[in-house]
Amino acid sequence: MIDLTKEDSGLWIVTINRPDKANSLTEAMLNELADIAEAAQDARVFVLTGAGKVFSAGADLEEARAGLATSPVWERLSSAIAALPGLSIAALNGTLAGGAMGMALACDMRLSVANAKFFYPVMKLGFLPQPSDPKRMADLIGPARTKLILMGGQKILAEEALQFGLVDRIVQDGSVLDAARAIATDTLAAKPDIVAGIKSLCQS
């Protein structure tokens, strides 16, 4: 349910492929994603996307009730993505919800289709968010807007997400994955040490 494509250029494309369940994530899927991210030190560009019309609805509900909602694997995954030396892009092919937000927040940038929605109903479900998610979100959109999502339970549409800074570009025409490929071009052509150096300089 996790597809990995490695191209000779150094582009890694990771696809969540469970469209019949809105790409909801099981513990096995999350561990596989974390394994891939931890092994991606040589990836010049790391792209996360989903199959179908939803990026991910978050945790599989049955497994969430059984303990997945508070599993450390979410933090393991987002930490591995954040630590990548290459460029990481979340190519959001549709709605992003719940704990799946963490992996997108950990990426260097987020591209979105125009009809995506963004929400993180963790408080309503009786759980705390993963530890790094509120901080990463607040760094992007500020504390008040982070509380709007996490405490106010608001669903944010793509245009508003762009205004907030939660996503960096909306892809109106064509594939969001093609848009990610276009952005990746210069990074794939550059020396890895230069890429890592620029990324380091951009981080606070």
Sequence and secondary structure as in RCSB ss.txt:
>XXXX:A:sequence
MIDLTKEDSGLWIVTINRPDKANSLTEAMLNELADIAEAAQDARVFVLTGAGKVFSAGADLEEARAGLATSPVWE
RLSSAIAALPGLSIAALNGTLAGGAMGMALACDMRLSVANAKFFYPVMKLGFLPQPSDPKRMADLIGPARTKLIL
MGGQKILAEEALQFGLVDRIVQDGSVLDAARAIATDTLAAKPDIVAGIKSLCQS
>XXXX:A:secstr
 EEEEE TTSEEEEEE  GGGTT B HHHHHHHHHHHHTGGG SEEEEEESTTEEE SB HHHHHTTGGG THHH
HHHHHHHT SSEEEEEE SEEEGGGHHHHHTSSEEEEETT EEE  TTTTT    THHHHHHHHHH HHHHHHHH
TS   EEHHHHHHHTSSSEEE SS HHHHHHHHHHHHHHS HHHHHHHHHHH  
